[in-house]
Amino acid sequence: MKKVLCILAAVAMVAVFGTSCKKQCTCDNYVNGVKVGTTTVETTKSCASVSTMVETNGIKAGLSCK
């Protein structure tokens, strides 16, 4: 019985600490410098690292997250 309780306690700790590291970032979507929308992204990284900008066929598009 002790072993089962220890295993359950370990699983509970992993569940609590494993999910506490996630962040929600609010990201603005841009196309050619014009804001076209806002989205929410969940990540374990910093919001700045989720920000991206790409250019394809002369069209710039990306996310600016905070």
PDBQT receptor file of N, H, CA, C and O in Angstrom, charges set to zero:
ATOM      1  N   MET A   1       0.815  -1.189   0.000  1.00  0.00    +0.000 N 
ATOM      2  CA  MET A   1       0.000   0.000   0.000  1.00  0.00    +0.000 C 
ATOM      3  C   MET A   1       0.863   1.259   0.000  1.00  0.00    +0.000 C 
ATOM      4  O   MET A   1       0.529   2.240  -0.664  1.00  0.00    +0.000 OA
ATOM      5  N   LYS A   2       1.983   1.236   0.749  1.00  0.00    +0.000 N 
ATOM      6  H   LYS A   2       2.254   0.439   1.288  1.00  0.00    +0.000 HD
ATOM      7  CA  LYS A   2       2.886   2.373   0.794  1.00  0.00    +0.000 C 
ATOM      8  C   LYS A   2       3.453   2.688  -0.587  1.00  0.00    +0.000 C 
ATOM      9  O   LYS A   2       3.596   3.849  -0.970  1.00  0.00    +0.000 OA
ATOM     10  N   LYS A   3       3.769   1.636  -1.316  1.00  0.00    +0.000 N 
ATOM     11  H   LYS A   3       3.653   0.693  -1.005  1.00  0.00    +0.000 HD
ATOM     12  CA  LYS A   3       4.355   1.800  -2.645  1.00  0.00    +0.000 C 
ATOM     13  C   LYS A   3       3.357   2.489  -3.589  1.00  0.00    +0.000 C 
ATOM     14  O   LYS A   3       3.741   3.353  -4.377  1.00  0.00    +0.000 OA
ATOM     15  N   VAL A   4       2.090   2.107  -3.507  1.00  0.00    +0.000 N 
ATOM     16  H   VAL A   4       1.777   1.405  -2.867  1.00  0.00    +0.000 HD
ATOM     17  CA  VAL A   4       1.048   2.699  -4.343  1.00  0.00    +0.000 C 
ATOM     18  C   VAL A   4       0.888   4.180  -4.017  1.00  0.00    +0.000 C 
ATOM     19  O   VAL A   4       0.752   5.001  -4.924  1.00  0.00    +0.000 OA
ATOM     20  N   LEU A   5       0.903   4.528  -2.729  1.00  0.00    +0.000 N 
ATOM     21  H   LEU A   5       1.014   3.860  -1.992  1.00  0.00    +0.000 HD
ATOM     22  CA  LEU A   5       0.784   5.924  -2.321  1.00  0.00    +0.000 C 
ATOM     23  C   LEU A   5       1.966   6.752  -2.810  1.00  0.00    +0.000 C 
ATOM     24  O   LEU A   5       1.792   7.895  -3.234  1.00  0.00    +0.000 OA
ATOM     25  N   CYS A   6       3.155   6.185  -2.754  1.00  0.00    +0.000 N 
ATOM     26  H   CYS A   6       3.296   5.257  -2.409  1.00  0.00    +0.000 HD
ATOM     27  CA  CYS A   6       4.347   6.890  -3.246  1.00  0.00    +0.000 C 
ATOM     28  C   CYS A   6       4.257   7.124  -4.751  1.00  0.00    +0.000 C 
ATOM     29  O   CYS A   6       4.604   8.199  -5.240  1.00  0.00    +0.000 OA
ATOM     30  N   ILE A   7       3.797   6.127  -5.471  1.00  0.00    +0.000 N 
ATOM     31  H   ILE A   7       3.515   5.254  -5.074  1.00  0.00    +0.000 HD
ATOM     32  CA  ILE A   7       3.650   6.264  -6.923  1.00  0.00    +0.000 C 
ATOM     33  C   ILE A   7       2.602   7.318  -7.259  1.00  0.00    +0.000 C 
ATOM     34  O   ILE A   7       2.813   8.137  -8.154  1.00  0.00    +0.000 OA
ATOM     35  N   LEU A   8       1.472   7.305  -6.549  1.00  0.00    +0.000 N 
ATOM     36  H   LEU A   8       1.301   6.639  -5.822  1.00  0.00    +0.000 HD
ATOM     37  CA  LEU A   8       0.427   8.307  -6.774  1.00  0.00    +0.000 C 
ATOM     38  C   LEU A   8       0.928   9.713  -6.449  1.00  0.00    +0.000 C 
ATOM     39  O   LEU A   8       0.604  10.664  -7.161  1.00  0.00    +0.000 OA
ATOM     40  N   ALA A   9       1.704   9.852  -5.396  1.00  0.00    +0.000 N 
ATOM     41  H   ALA A   9       1.967   9.080  -4.817  1.00  0.00    +0.000 HD
ATOM     42  CA  ALA A   9       2.271  11.152  -5.034  1.00  0.00    +0.000 C 
ATOM     43  C   ALA A   9       3.237  11.637  -6.114  1.00  0.00    +0.000 C 
ATOM     44  O   ALA A   9       3.244  12.819  -6.456  1.00  0.00    +0.000 OA
ATOM     45  N   ALA A  10       4.044  10.734  -6.645  1.00  0.00    +0.000 N 
ATOM     46  H   ALA A  10       4.038   9.773  -6.366  1.00  0.00    +0.000 HD
ATOM     47  CA  ALA A  10       4.984  11.101  -7.705  1.00  0.00    +0.000 C 
ATOM     48  C   ALA A  10       4.237  11.533  -8.962  1.00  0.00    +0.000 C 
ATOM     49  O   ALA A  10       4.617  12.515  -9.600  1.00  0.00    +0.000 OA
ATOM     50  N   VAL A  11       3.192  10.819  -9.320  1.00  0.00    +0.000 N 
ATOM     51  H   VAL A  11       2.883  10.022  -8.801  1.00  0.00    +0.000 HD
ATOM     52  CA  VAL A  11       2.391  11.179 -10.502  1.00  0.00    +0.000 C 
ATOM     53  C   VAL A  11       1.739  12.536 -10.309  1.00  0.00    +0.000 C 
ATOM     54  O   VAL A  11       1.699  13.339 -11.241  1.00  0.00    +0.000 OA
ATOM     55  N   ALA A  12       1.228  12.805  -9.116  1.00  0.00    +0.000 N 
ATOM     56  H   ALA A  12       1.260  12.152  -8.359  1.00  0.00    +0.000 HD
ATOM     57  CA  ALA A  12       0.603  14.100  -8.827  1.00  0.00    +0.000 C 
ATOM     58  C   ALA A  12       1.623  15.230  -8.930  1.00  0.00    +0.000 C 
ATOM     59  O   ALA A  12       1.305  16.295  -9.460  1.00  0.00    +0.000 OA
ATOM     60  N   MET A  13       2.827  15.022  -8.440  1.00  0.00    +0.000 N 
ATOM     61  H   MET A  13       3.085  14.157  -8.010  1.00  0.00    +0.000 HD
ATOM     62  CA  MET A  13       3.870  16.052  -8.515  1.00  0.00    +0.000 C 
ATOM     63  C   MET A  13       4.257  16.333  -9.960  1.00  0.00    +0.000 C 
ATOM     64  O   MET A  13       4.440  17.489 -10.341  1.00  0.00    +0.000 OA
ATOM     65  N   VAL A  14       4.381  15.295 -10.757  1.00  0.00    +0.000 N 
ATOM     66  H   VAL A  14       4.232  14.356 -10.448  1.00  0.00    +0.000 HD
ATOM     67  CA  VAL A  14       4.714  15.478 -12.169  1.00  0.00    +0.000 C 
ATOM     68  C   VAL A  14       3.600  16.247 -12.871  1.00  0.00    +0.000 C 
ATOM     69  O   VAL A  14       3.879  17.114 -13.699  1.00  0.00    +0.000 OA
ATOM     70  N   ALA A  15       2.363  15.948 -12.558  1.00  0.00    +0.000 N 
ATOM     71  H   ALA A  15       2.137  15.243 -11.886  1.00  0.00    +0.000 HD
ATOM     72  CA  ALA A  15       1.229  16.639 -13.173  1.00  0.00    +0.000 C 
ATOM     73  C   ALA A  15       1.223  18.116 -12.802  1.00  0.00    +0.000 C 
ATOM     74  O   ALA A  15       0.967  18.966 -13.655  1.00  0.00    +0.000 OA
ATOM     75  N   VAL A  16       1.501  18.427 -11.550  1.00  0.00    +0.000 N 
ATOM     76  H   VAL A  16       1.709  17.736 -10.858  1.00  0.00    +0.000 HD
ATOM     77  CA  VAL A  16       1.483  19.820 -11.099  1.00  0.00    +0.000 C 
ATOM     78  C   VAL A  16       2.668  20.593 -11.665  1.00  0.00    +0.000 C 
ATOM     79  O   VAL A  16       2.487  21.677 -12.221  1.00  0.00    +0.000 OA
ATOM     80  N   PHE A  17       3.862  20.060 -11.533  1.00  0.00    +0.000 N 
ATOM     81  H   PHE A  17       4.008  19.180 -11.082  1.00  0.00    +0.000 HD
ATOM     82  CA  PHE A  17       5.050  20.787 -11.976  1.00  0.00    +0.000 C 
ATOM     83  C   PHE A  17       5.246  20.725 -13.478  1.00  0.00    +0.000 C 
ATOM     84  O   PHE A  17       5.857  21.628 -14.050  1.00  0.00    +0.000 OA
ATOM     85  N   GLY A  18       4.755  19.701 -14.125  1.00  0.00    +0.000 N 
ATOM     86  H   GLY A  18       4.259  18.968 -13.660  1.00  0.00    +0.000 HD
ATOM     87  CA  GLY A  18       4.898  19.584 -15.577  1.00  0.00    +0.000 C 
ATOM     88  C   GLY A  18       4.028  20.563 -16.334  1.00  0.00    +0.000 C 
ATOM     89  O   GLY A  18       4.391  20.973 -17.437  1.00  0.00    +0.000 OA
ATOM     90  N   THR A  19       2.900  20.948 -15.785  1.00  0.00    +0.000 N 
ATOM     91  H   THR A  19       2.605  20.615 -14.890  1.00  0.00    +0.000 HD
ATOM     92  CA  THR A  19       2.013  21.872 -16.484  1.00  0.00    +0.000 C 
ATOM     93  C   THR A  19       2.201  23.316 -16.056  1.00  0.00    +0.000 C 
ATOM     94  O   THR A  19       1.686  24.220 -16.713  1.00  0.00    +0.000 OA
ATOM     95  N   SER A  20       2.925  23.555 -14.972  1.00  0.00    +0.000 N 
ATOM     96  H   SER A  20       3.344  22.821 -14.438  1.00  0.00    +0.000 HD
ATOM     97  CA  SER A  20       3.068  24.916 -14.484  1.00  0.00    +0.000 C 
ATOM     98  C   SER A  20       4.058  25.738 -15.297  1.00  0.00    +0.000 C 
ATOM     99  O   SER A  20       4.102  26.958 -15.138  1.00  0.00    +0.000 OA
ATOM    100  N   CYS A  21       4.842  25.124 -16.152  1.00  0.00    +0.000 N 
ATOM    101  H   CYS A  21       4.805  24.133 -16.282  1.00  0.00    +0.000 HD
ATOM    102  CA  CYS A  21       5.853  25.836 -16.917  1.00  0.00    +0.000 C 
ATOM    103  C   CYS A  21       5.310  26.427 -18.211  1.00  0.00    +0.000 C 
ATOM    104  O   CYS A  21       6.026  27.164 -18.888  1.00  0.00    +0.000 OA
ATOM    105  N   LYS A  22       4.094  26.133 -18.567  1.00  0.00    +0.000 N 
ATOM    106  H   LYS A  22       3.512  25.534 -18.017  1.00  0.00    +0.000 HD
ATOM    107  CA  LYS A  22       3.545  26.634 -19.821  1.00  0.00    +0.000 C 
ATOM    108  C   LYS A  22       3.086  28.079 -19.662  1.00  0.00    +0.000 C 
ATOM    109  O   LYS A  22       2.569  28.471 -18.616  1.00  0.00    +0.000 OA
ATOM    110  N   LYS A  23       3.284  28.862 -20.717  1.00  0.00    +0.000 N 
ATOM    111  H   LYS A  23       3.704  28.544 -21.568  1.00  0.00    +0.000 HD
ATOM    112  CA  LYS A  23       2.871  30.255 -20.728  1.00  0.00    +0.000 C 
ATOM    113  C   LYS A  23       1.881  30.472 -21.854  1.00  0.00    +0.000 C 
ATOM    114  O   LYS A  23       1.888  29.748 -22.850  1.00  0.00    +0.000 OA
ATOM    115  N   GLN A  24       1.041  31.460 -21.691  1.00  0.00    +0.000 N 
ATOM    116  H   GLN A  24       1.036  32.048 -20.882  1.00  0.00    +0.000 HD
ATOM    117  CA  GLN A  24       0.169  31.873 -22.782  1.00  0.00    +0.000 C 
ATOM    118  C   GLN A  24       0.686  33.204 -23.300  1.00  0.00    +0.000 C 
ATOM    119  O   GLN A  24       0.846  34.159 -22.541  1.00  0.00    +0.000 OA
ATOM    120  N   CYS A  25       0.942  33.256 -24.587  1.00  0.00    +0.000 N 
ATOM    121  H   CYS A  25       0.812  32.479 -25.203  1.00  0.00    +0.000 HD
ATOM    122  CA  CYS A  25       1.435  34.465 -25.226  1.00  0.00    +0.000 C 
ATOM    123  C   CYS A  25       0.355  35.013 -26.155  1.00  0.00    +0.000 C 
ATOM    124  O   CYS A  25      -0.320  34.255 -26.852  1.00  0.00    +0.000 OA
ATOM    125  N   THR A  26       0.201  36.319 -26.157  1.00  0.00    +0.000 N 
ATOM    126  H   THR A  26       0.750  36.935 -25.591  1.00  0.00    +0.000 HD
ATOM    127  CA  THR A  26      -0.713  36.969 -27.085  1.00  0.00    +0.000 C 
ATOM    128  C   THR A  26       0.112  37.437 -28.273  1.00  0.00    +0.000 C 
ATOM    129  O   THR A  26       1.060  38.207 -28.116  1.00  0.00    +0.000 OA
ATOM    130  N   CYS A  27      -0.252  36.970 -29.458  1.00  0.00    +0.000 N 
ATOM    131  H   CYS A  27      -1.022  36.345 -29.585  1.00  0.00    +0.000 HD
ATOM    132  CA  CYS A  27       0.520  37.270 -30.662  1.00  0.00    +0.000 C 
ATOM    133  C   CYS A  27      -0.323  38.044 -31.666  1.00  0.00    +0.000 C 
ATOM    134  O   CYS A  27      -1.475  37.699 -31.928  1.00  0.00    +0.000 OA
ATOM    135  N   ASP A  28       0.270  39.098 -32.223  1.00  0.00    +0.000 N 
ATOM    136  H   ASP A  28       1.206  39.379 -32.010  1.00  0.00    +0.000 HD
ATOM    137  CA  ASP A  28      -0.362  39.856 -33.298  1.00  0.00    +0.000 C 
ATOM    138  C   ASP A  28       0.137  39.311 -34.626  1.00  0.00    +0.000 C 
ATOM    139  O   ASP A  28       1.339  39.122 -34.812  1.00  0.00    +0.000 OA
ATOM    140  N   ASN A  29      -0.793  39.056 -35.559  1.00  0.00    +0.000 N 
ATOM    141  H   ASN A  29      -1.769  39.210 -35.408  1.00  0.00    +0.000 HD
ATOM    142  CA  ASN A  29      -0.445  38.547 -36.882  1.00  0.00    +0.000 C 
ATOM    143  C   ASN A  29      -0.274  39.732 -37.826  1.00  0.00    +0.000 C 
ATOM    144  O   ASN A  29      -1.125  40.620 -37.879  1.00  0.00    +0.000 OA
ATOM    145  N   TYR A  30       0.827  39.741 -38.568  1.00  0.00    +0.000 N 
ATOM    146  H   TYR A  30       1.518  39.020 -38.525  1.00  0.00    +0.000 HD
ATOM    147  CA  TYR A  30       1.105  40.831 -39.498  1.00  0.00    +0.000 C 
ATOM    148  C   TYR A  30       1.324  40.300 -40.910  1.00  0.00    +0.000 C 
ATOM    149  O   TYR A  30       1.928  39.244 -41.098  1.00  0.00    +0.000 OA
ATOM    150  N   VAL A  31       0.833  41.036 -41.896  1.00  0.00    +0.000 N 
ATOM    151  H   VAL A  31       0.342  41.894 -41.744  1.00  0.00    +0.000 HD
ATOM    152  CA  VAL A  31       1.124  40.772 -43.309  1.00  0.00    +0.000 C 
ATOM    153  C   VAL A  31       1.509  42.110 -43.919  1.00  0.00    +0.000 C 
ATOM    154  O   VAL A  31       0.720  43.055 -43.918  1.00  0.00    +0.000 OA
ATOM    155  N   ASN A  32       2.737  42.184 -44.443  1.00  0.00    +0.000 N 
ATOM    156  H   ASN A  32       3.378  41.417 -44.444  1.00  0.00    +0.000 HD
ATOM    157  CA  ASN A  32       3.283  43.416 -45.023  1.00  0.00    +0.000 C 
ATOM    158  C   ASN A  32       3.163  44.606 -44.076  1.00  0.00    +0.000 C 
ATOM    159  O   ASN A  32       2.830  45.712 -44.503  1.00  0.00    +0.000 OA
ATOM    160  N   GLY A  33       3.432  44.382 -42.798  1.00  0.00    +0.000 N 
ATOM    161  H   GLY A  33       3.702  43.484 -42.451  1.00  0.00    +0.000 HD
ATOM    162  CA  GLY A  33       3.425  45.449 -41.810  1.00  0.00    +0.000 C 
ATOM    163  C   GLY A  33       2.058  45.848 -41.300  1.00  0.00    +0.000 C 
ATOM    164  O   GLY A  33       1.959  46.756 -40.475  1.00  0.00    +0.000 OA
ATOM    165  N   VAL A  34       0.995  45.199 -41.762  1.00  0.00    +0.000 N 
ATOM    166  H   VAL A  34       1.076  44.461 -42.432  1.00  0.00    +0.000 HD
ATOM    167  CA  VAL A  34      -0.368  45.518 -41.348  1.00  0.00    +0.000 C 
ATOM    168  C   VAL A  34      -0.879  44.411 -40.421  1.00  0.00    +0.000 C 
ATOM    169  O   VAL A  34      -0.828  43.228 -40.758  1.00  0.00    +0.000 OA
ATOM    170  N   LYS A  35      -1.372  44.821 -39.246  1.00  0.00    +0.000 N 
ATOM    171  H   LYS A  35      -1.413  45.782 -38.973  1.00  0.00    +0.000 HD
ATOM    172  CA  LYS A  35      -1.927  43.851 -38.298  1.00  0.00    +0.000 C 
ATOM    173  C   LYS A  35      -3.231  43.293 -38.852  1.00  0.00    +0.000 C 
ATOM    174  O   LYS A  35      -4.158  44.041 -39.164  1.00  0.00    +0.000 OA
ATOM    175  N   VAL A  36      -3.292  41.954 -38.970  1.00  0.00    +0.000 N 
ATOM    176  H   VAL A  36      -2.539  41.347 -38.716  1.00  0.00    +0.000 HD
ATOM    177  CA  VAL A  36      -4.485  41.320 -39.542  1.00  0.00    +0.000 C 
ATOM    178  C   VAL A  36      -5.235  40.463 -38.527  1.00  0.00    +0.000 C 
ATOM    179  O   VAL A  36      -6.284  39.902 -38.845  1.00  0.00    +0.000 OA
ATOM    180  N   GLY A  37      -4.713  40.357 -37.320  1.00  0.00    +0.000 N 
ATOM    181  H   GLY A  37      -3.861  40.812 -37.061  1.00  0.00    +0.000 HD
ATOM    182  CA  GLY A  37      -5.417  39.563 -36.316  1.00  0.00    +0.000 C 
ATOM    183  C   GLY A  37      -4.574  39.351 -35.083  1.00  0.00    +0.000 C 
ATOM    184  O   GLY A  37      -3.407  39.738 -35.029  1.00  0.00    +0.000 OA
ATOM    185  N   THR A  38      -5.184  38.728 -34.094  1.00  0.00    +0.000 N 
ATOM    186  H   THR A  38      -6.133  38.413 -34.138  1.00  0.00    +0.000 HD
ATOM    187  CA  THR A  38      -4.519  38.403 -32.833  1.00  0.00    +0.000 C 
ATOM    188  C   THR A  38      -4.838  36.954 -32.489  1.00  0.00    +0.000 C 
ATOM    189  O   THR A  38      -5.956  36.481 -32.695  1.00  0.00    +0.000 OA
ATOM    190  N   THR A  39      -3.844  36.268 -31.968  1.00  0.00    +0.000 N 
ATOM    191  H   THR A  39      -2.936  36.652 -31.802  1.00  0.00    +0.000 HD
ATOM    192  CA  THR A  39      -4.035  34.879 -31.584  1.00  0.00    +0.000 C 
ATOM    193  C   THR A  39      -3.332  34.620 -30.258  1.00  0.00    +0.000 C 
ATOM    194  O   THR A  39      -2.449  35.382 -29.864  1.00  0.00    +0.000 OA
ATOM    195  N   THR A  40      -3.715  33.559 -29.573  1.00  0.00    +0.000 N 
ATOM    196  H   THR A  40      -4.432  32.940 -29.893  1.00  0.00    +0.000 HD
ATOM    197  CA  THR A  40      -3.078  33.161 -28.326  1.00  0.00    +0.000 C 
ATOM    198  C   THR A  40      -2.338  31.855 -28.560  1.00  0.00    +0.000 C 
ATOM    199  O   THR A  40      -2.879  30.914 -29.139  1.00  0.00    +0.000 OA
ATOM    200  N   VAL A  41      -1.087  31.812 -28.099  1.00  0.00    +0.000 N 
ATOM    201  H   VAL A  41      -0.647  32.577 -27.628  1.00  0.00    +0.000 HD
ATOM    202  CA  VAL A  41      -0.237  30.645 -28.279  1.00  0.00    +0.000 C 
ATOM    203  C   VAL A  41       0.219  30.175 -26.904  1.00  0.00    +0.000 C 
ATOM    204  O   VAL A  41       0.617  30.987 -26.069  1.00  0.00    +0.000 OA
ATOM    205  N   GLU A  42       0.162  28.871 -26.666  1.00  0.00    +0.000 N 
ATOM    206  H   GLU A  42      -0.162  28.211 -27.344  1.00  0.00    +0.000 HD
ATOM    207  CA  GLU A  42       0.664  28.299 -25.417  1.00  0.00    +0.000 C 
ATOM    208  C   GLU A  42       2.028  27.689 -25.695  1.00  0.00    +0.000 C 
ATOM    209  O   GLU A  42       2.180  26.904 -26.631  1.00  0.00    +0.000 OA
ATOM    210  N   THR A  43       3.027  28.048 -24.882  1.00  0.00    +0.000 N 
ATOM    211  H   THR A  43       2.904  28.686 -24.122  1.00  0.00    +0.000 HD
ATOM    212  CA  THR A  43       4.384  27.583 -25.113  1.00  0.00    +0.000 C 
ATOM    213  C   THR A  43       5.118  27.385 -23.797  1.00  0.00    +0.000 C 
ATOM    214  O   THR A  43       4.715  27.923 -22.766  1.00  0.00    +0.000 OA
ATOM    215  N   THR A  44       6.183  26.619 -23.835  1.00  0.00    +0.000 N 
ATOM    216  H   THR A  44       6.511  26.182 -24.672  1.00  0.00    +0.000 HD
ATOM    217  CA  THR A  44       7.046  26.467 -22.674  1.00  0.00    +0.000 C 
ATOM    218  C   THR A  44       8.249  27.396 -22.801  1.00  0.00    +0.000 C 
ATOM    219  O   THR A  44       9.023  27.537 -21.854  1.00  0.00    +0.000 OA
ATOM    220  N   LYS A  45       8.413  28.029 -23.959  1.00  0.00    +0.000 N 
ATOM    221  H   LYS A  45       7.784  27.915 -24.728  1.00  0.00    +0.000 HD
ATOM    222  CA  LYS A  45       9.510  28.965 -24.211  1.00  0.00    +0.000 C 
ATOM    223  C   LYS A  45       9.060  30.376 -23.865  1.00  0.00    +0.000 C 
ATOM    224  O   LYS A  45       7.924  30.589 -23.441  1.00  0.00    +0.000 OA
ATOM    225  N   SER A  46       9.953  31.330 -24.046  1.00  0.00    +0.000 N 
ATOM    226  H   SER A  46      10.876  31.156 -24.390  1.00  0.00    +0.000 HD
ATOM    227  CA  SER A  46       9.578  32.724 -23.833  1.00  0.00    +0.000 C 
ATOM    228  C   SER A  46       8.718  33.197 -25.006  1.00  0.00    +0.000 C 
ATOM    229  O   SER A  46       8.820  32.671 -26.114  1.00  0.00    +0.000 OA
ATOM    230  N   CYS A  47       7.882  34.181 -24.751  1.00  0.00    +0.000 N 
ATOM    231  H   CYS A  47       7.800  34.609 -23.851  1.00  0.00    +0.000 HD
ATOM    232  CA  CYS A  47       7.007  34.698 -25.813  1.00  0.00    +0.000 C 
ATOM    233  C   CYS A  47       7.822  35.294 -26.958  1.00  0.00    +0.000 C 
ATOM    234  O   CYS A  47       7.436  35.176 -28.121  1.00  0.00    +0.000 OA
ATOM    235  N   ALA A  48       8.945  35.932 -26.634  1.00  0.00    +0.000 N 
ATOM    236  H   ALA A  48       9.258  36.028 -25.689  1.00  0.00    +0.000 HD
ATOM    237  CA  ALA A  48       9.787  36.536 -27.677  1.00  0.00    +0.000 C 
ATOM    238  C   ALA A  48      10.338  35.479 -28.630  1.00  0.00    +0.000 C 
ATOM    239  O   ALA A  48      10.535  35.759 -29.812  1.00  0.00    +0.000 OA
ATOM    240  N   SER A  49      10.586  34.273 -28.134  1.00  0.00    +0.000 N 
ATOM    241  H   SER A  49      10.425  34.046 -27.173  1.00  0.00    +0.000 HD
ATOM    242  CA  SER A  49      11.132  33.228 -29.001  1.00  0.00    +0.000 C 
ATOM    243  C   SER A  49      10.083  32.668 -29.961  1.00  0.00    +0.000 C 
ATOM    244  O   SER A  49      10.433  32.017 -30.946  1.00  0.00    +0.000 OA
ATOM    245  N   VAL A  50       8.804  32.914 -29.683  1.00  0.00    +0.000 N 
ATOM    246  H   VAL A  50       8.520  33.442 -28.883  1.00  0.00    +0.000 HD
ATOM    247  CA  VAL A  50       7.735  32.451 -30.565  1.00  0.00    +0.000 C 
ATOM    248  C   VAL A  50       7.539  33.425 -31.731  1.00  0.00    +0.000 C 
ATOM    249  O   VAL A  50       7.025  33.047 -32.784  1.00  0.00    +0.000 OA
ATOM    250  N   SER A  51       7.952  34.678 -31.535  1.00  0.00    +0.000 N 
ATOM    251  H   SER A  51       8.370  34.985 -30.679  1.00  0.00    +0.000 HD
ATOM    252  CA  SER A  51       7.817  35.694 -32.584  1.00  0.00    +0.000 C 
ATOM    253  C   SER A  51       8.632  35.291 -33.808  1.00  0.00    +0.000 C 
ATOM    254  O   SER A  51       9.785  34.875 -33.695  1.00  0.00    +0.000 OA
ATOM    255  N   THR A  52       8.012  35.423 -34.979  1.00  0.00    +0.000 N 
ATOM    256  H   THR A  52       7.076  35.762 -35.070  1.00  0.00    +0.000 HD
ATOM    257  CA  THR A  52       8.683  35.068 -36.229  1.00  0.00    +0.000 C 
ATOM    258  C   THR A  52       8.315  36.060 -37.320  1.00  0.00    +0.000 C 
ATOM    259  O   THR A  52       7.286  36.731 -37.243  1.00  0.00    +0.000 OA
ATOM    260  N   MET A  53       9.157  36.146 -38.328  1.00  0.00    +0.000 N 
ATOM    261  H   MET A  53       9.993  35.601 -38.391  1.00  0.00    +0.000 HD
ATOM    262  CA  MET A  53       8.860  36.960 -39.496  1.00  0.00    +0.000 C 
ATOM    263  C   MET A  53       9.500  36.257 -40.692  1.00  0.00    +0.000 C 
ATOM    264  O   MET A  53      10.689  35.941 -40.666  1.00  0.00    +0.000 OA
ATOM    265  N   VAL A  54       8.720  36.013 -41.731  1.00  0.00    +0.000 N 
ATOM    266  H   VAL A  54       7.754  36.269 -41.752  1.00  0.00    +0.000 HD
ATOM    267  CA  VAL A  54       9.226  35.366 -42.937  1.00  0.00    +0.000 C 
ATOM    268  C   VAL A  54       8.817  36.188 -44.158  1.00  0.00    +0.000 C 
ATOM    269  O   VAL A  54       7.842  36.939 -44.123  1.00  0.00    +0.000 OA
ATOM    270  N   GLU A  55       9.576  36.032 -45.224  1.00  0.00    +0.000 N 
ATOM    271  H   GLU A  55      10.368  35.422 -45.253  1.00  0.00    +0.000 HD
ATOM    272  CA  GLU A  55       9.246  36.706 -46.480  1.00  0.00    +0.000 C 
ATOM    273  C   GLU A  55       9.224  35.675 -47.594  1.00  0.00    +0.000 C 
ATOM    274  O   GLU A  55      10.192  34.943 -47.801  1.00  0.00    +0.000 OA
ATOM    275  N   THR A  56       8.102  35.627 -48.310  1.00  0.00    +0.000 N 
ATOM    276  H   THR A  56       7.316  36.221 -48.142  1.00  0.00    +0.000 HD
ATOM    277  CA  THR A  56       7.942  34.706 -49.418  1.00  0.00    +0.000 C 
ATOM    278  C   THR A  56       7.355  35.471 -50.599  1.00  0.00    +0.000 C 
ATOM    279  O   THR A  56       6.299  36.093 -50.486  1.00  0.00    +0.000 OA
ATOM    280  N   ASN A  57       8.043  35.418 -51.719  1.00  0.00    +0.000 N 
ATOM    281  H   ASN A  57       8.901  34.912 -51.811  1.00  0.00    +0.000 HD
ATOM    282  CA  ASN A  57       7.595  36.110 -52.939  1.00  0.00    +0.000 C 
ATOM    283  C   ASN A  57       7.303  37.584 -52.687  1.00  0.00    +0.000 C 
ATOM    284  O   ASN A  57       6.337  38.124 -53.226  1.00  0.00    +0.000 OA
ATOM    285  N   GLY A  58       8.129  38.236 -51.875  1.00  0.00    +0.000 N 
ATOM    286  H   GLY A  58       8.913  37.797 -51.437  1.00  0.00    +0.000 HD
ATOM    287  CA  GLY A  58       7.964  39.654 -51.601  1.00  0.00    +0.000 C 
ATOM    288  C   GLY A  58       6.904  39.992 -50.576  1.00  0.00    +0.000 C 
ATOM    289  O   GLY A  58       6.673  41.170 -50.302  1.00  0.00    +0.000 OA
ATOM    290  N   ILE A  59       6.252  38.994 -50.000  1.00  0.00    +0.000 N 
ATOM    291  H   ILE A  59       6.440  38.038 -50.222  1.00  0.00    +0.000 HD
ATOM    292  CA  ILE A  59       5.222  39.232 -48.983  1.00  0.00    +0.000 C 
ATOM    293  C   ILE A  59       5.794  38.849 -47.620  1.00  0.00    +0.000 C 
ATOM    294  O   ILE A  59       6.209  37.710 -47.404  1.00  0.00    +0.000 OA
ATOM    295  N   LYS A  60       5.811  39.827 -46.697  1.00  0.00    +0.000 N 
ATOM    296  H   LYS A  60       5.475  40.752 -46.872  1.00  0.00    +0.000 HD
ATOM    297  CA  LYS A  60       6.298  39.580 -45.349  1.00  0.00    +0.000 C 
ATOM    298  C   LYS A  60       5.107  39.233 -44.455  1.00  0.00    +0.000 C 
ATOM    299  O   LYS A  60       4.080  39.911 -44.473  1.00  0.00    +0.000 OA
ATOM    300  N   ALA A  61       5.266  38.167 -43.674  1.00  0.00    +0.000 N 
ATOM    301  H   ALA A  61       6.101  37.616 -43.659  1.00  0.00    +0.000 HD
ATOM    302  CA  ALA A  61       4.215  37.746 -42.752  1.00  0.00    +0.000 C 
ATOM    303  C   ALA A  61       4.867  37.218 -41.486  1.00  0.00    +0.000 C 
ATOM    304  O   ALA A  61       5.974  36.682 -41.526  1.00  0.00    +0.000 OA
ATOM    305  N   GLY A  62       4.173  37.373 -40.358  1.00  0.00    +0.000 N 
ATOM    306  H   GLY A  62       3.274  37.809 -40.326  1.00  0.00    +0.000 HD
ATOM    307  CA  GLY A  62       4.742  36.870 -39.127  1.00  0.00    +0.000 C 
ATOM    308  C   GLY A  62       3.915  37.150 -37.900  1.00  0.00    +0.000 C 
ATOM    309  O   GLY A  62       2.802  37.673 -37.970  1.00  0.00    +0.000 OA
ATOM    310  N   LEU A  63       4.499  36.780 -36.759  1.00  0.00    +0.000 N 
ATOM    311  H   LEU A  63       5.403  36.356 -36.702  1.00  0.00    +0.000 HD
ATOM    312  CA  LEU A  63       3.863  36.936 -35.455  1.00  0.00    +0.000 C 
ATOM    313  C   LEU A  63       4.765  37.807 -34.582  1.00  0.00    +0.000 C 
ATOM    314  O   LEU A  63       5.988  37.662 -34.602  1.00  0.00    +0.000 OA
ATOM    315  N   SER A  64       4.169  38.687 -33.835  1.00  0.00    +0.000 N 
ATOM    316  H   SER A  64       3.176  38.804 -33.819  1.00  0.00    +0.000 HD
ATOM    317  CA  SER A  64       4.857  39.456 -32.812  1.00  0.00    +0.000 C 
ATOM    318  C   SER A  64       4.179  39.124 -31.492  1.00  0.00    +0.000 C 
ATOM    319  O   SER A  64       3.036  39.515 -31.254  1.00  0.00    +0.000 OA
ATOM    320  N   CYS A  65       4.895  38.396 -30.631  1.00  0.00    +0.000 N 
ATOM    321  H   CYS A  65       5.824  38.079 -30.824  1.00  0.00    +0.000 HD
ATOM    322  CA  CYS A  65       4.289  37.876 -29.405  1.00  0.00    +0.000 C 
ATOM    323  C   CYS A  65       4.814  38.576 -28.164  1.00  0.00    +0.000 C 
ATOM    324  O   CYS A  65       5.981  38.960 -28.091  1.00  0.00    +0.000 OA
ATOM    325  N   LYS A  66       3.911  38.737 -27.173  1.00  0.00    +0.000 N 
ATOM    326  H   LYS A  66       2.962  38.425 -27.233  1.00  0.00    +0.000 HD
ATOM    327  CA  LYS A  66       4.285  39.297 -25.878  1.00  0.00    +0.000 C 
ATOM    328  C   LYS A  66       3.534  38.594 -24.780  1.00  0.00    +0.000 C 
ATOM    329  O   LYS A  66       3.708  38.919 -23.606  1.00  0.00    +0.000 OA
TER     330      LYS A  66
